């Protein structure tokens, strides 16, 4: 308990400092970087610089923490594995309709699950997460940078996704305190509202 009290503020400060740096570094990591370096770095940056992807992936980790074992590990493992499959479909340009609305819907649904602390068998939760993961992975794959190494790019976005899940699980540790539960539910509400915004924007773009 004592180590957690000291580790959490430090990790929070690191996150606050590093997040703007990651966002500011996007122009420097141009999508035309060749080879493994360009593919790996571009793959890592893609989930971190897309707010719709980022909040959904964090929500997966938080929801898993709310559901407890084994979902706390099953969901964050399921998402990257299935997302990699979706990434391959995107790289191969296999048609997948409504990708942007479904990605936005994932933020809405997962945020609402966190806000309501939705309980269900982890198998059903994993199925929901897997369906959304296909679309997230497809979006990453279809936006493969020119001349980038597909394998390195795929590894990059899978690693970044795992880190975002771990961030969500870390936030889920706040559940041990009553005020933490309220904060997490509030965060889920914000994620759901952002999902509504992204969904309305994507539907408007399609129309």
N, C-alpha and C positions, 0 to 999 in steps of 0.2 A: 504493500500500500504506500509506503513512504517513497519508494523509488518511483512509483507512478506519478506522485505529486510533483516531483522534480523533473521527470522526463517529459511530461506533457507540456509544460510551458516552453521548454527548450524546443521540442519538435514543432510546437505551434509557431514560435518565432522563426524557425527555419522555413516553415511553409509560407509565412507571410512575406519573408524576404525573397524567397526563391520564386514565388508565383509571378510577381511583376517581371522578374528577370526572364522567366520562360516566355512570357507573352512578348516582351520587347525583343527577344532573340529570334522571333519568327522570321523577320525579313532577312536576317543573316543566314538562316538555314533555307536558302532558296530551293525550290522544288526541282531545279535542274542540276543539282549536285550529282555527279556520276558515282557509280560503284557502290561498295558496301557502306562507306561512310555516309554518303548522301541518303541511301536507302534506310540505314539504321536510324540516323538522326531524324530524318523526315518522318519515319514511322513512329518514333517516340513522341515527336512534337504534335502529330496530328490529333490524337485524343486530347492532349493538354490544351490545345488552342481552339478546340470546338466546344463551346459551352454546352450544347445539347448532348454531345457525347459524354462530356466530363461529369455533368450532374447526374446522369443516368447511371454511370459506372460507380460513382460514389454512393448513390442510393442503393445499389446492389449490395455493397459491403455493409451499409447500415442496416438494411433489412435482414441480411443474414445474421448480424449480431442480435437483432431483435428476436429472430426465430430461435436462436441458440443452436447448440450442437444437434445434428451434424450440419445443419444448413449454413452455419457461420463459415464453414469451409467449402461445402459442396457448391454453394452459389458462386463464390468468387473463382472456383476452379472450373465450373461449368461454362461460365461466360467466356473466358479467353479461349477455351478449347473450341467451342462452337463458333466463336467469332472468327477464329482462324479459318474455319471452313467457309464462312461467309466471305472472308477476304479473298480466298481462292476463287470463289464464284465471281467476285468483283473484278479480279485481275483477268479472268477469262472472259469478262464482258457478258456473262450469262444474264439474260434479262430478269430483273426483279422489280416489279412495279411498286409504287407508293413507298419507296425507301425513306424519304424525308418525313412524310407524315407518320410512319410507324416509329421512326427514331424519336420524333417529338412525343408520340403517344407513350413510348417507353418511359420517358421522363415523367409524364403525367401519372401513369399507372404506378411506377415504382415510388414516386414521391408520395402518392396517395397511400400506398401500402405502408410507408414509413410513418406518415402523419397519423394514420389510424391504428398503427401497430398491428397490421393484419396478420392473423394466424391461419396457417394452413399446413397440410403435410408437406414436408420439404420436397417430395417428389413433384408435386404440382407447382411449387415455387420454382424448382429447377427447370420445369418445362416452360413456364412463363419467361424466365430469364433466358433460356436457350432460344426461344422464338425471337426475342428482341436482339439477342446476340448476333443472329444471322444477318439482320439488317444493319447493325452497327459495323460488323465486319465487312459486309458488302460495300458500305460507303467508304471504308478505309481502302479496300482493294481497288475499287473503281477509280480512286484518286491517286493511284500509284504515280509518283513523280517520274517524269521523263528520264530515261536512262538509269533509273535507280535499280538496285539489286532487289528483286521481289522477295527473296528469302530474308534478306537483312531487313527490309522494310516491314515484312510481316512480323519478324521477331521484335522489332522496335515497337509496333503498336500493341502487340500482346504484352510486352513487358510494361509499357506505360499503363495499360489497362489493369494489370495486376497491382501496380503501385496505387492506382486510384481506388481499387477495391480495398487494399490495405488501409488507405486513408479513411475509407468509410467504416471499416471494422474498428479502427482506432477511435473514431468519433463515437461508435457504438459502445465503447467502454464507459461513456458517460452514463449509461443506463444504471450503473450501480448507485447513483444518487437520484433522488426524486426530481430535483431541479434539472438534472441531466436528461431525464426522460422527457420533460416538457420542452427543453431546448431542442432535442432531436425531433420531436413531433412538429415543432415550429419549423425546423429546417426542412422536414418532409413537405410541409405545406408550401413553403417557398419553392421547392423543387417542382411540386405539382403545378403551381401557378406559372412557373417558367415554362413547364411543359405545355400548358394551355396556350401560352404566347407563341411558342415555337410551332405548335400544331396549327394555330390560326394563320400564322405567317406562311407555313408550308402549303396549307390548303389554298390560301390566297394566291400563292405563286403558281399552283397548278391551274387554278381557275383563270 
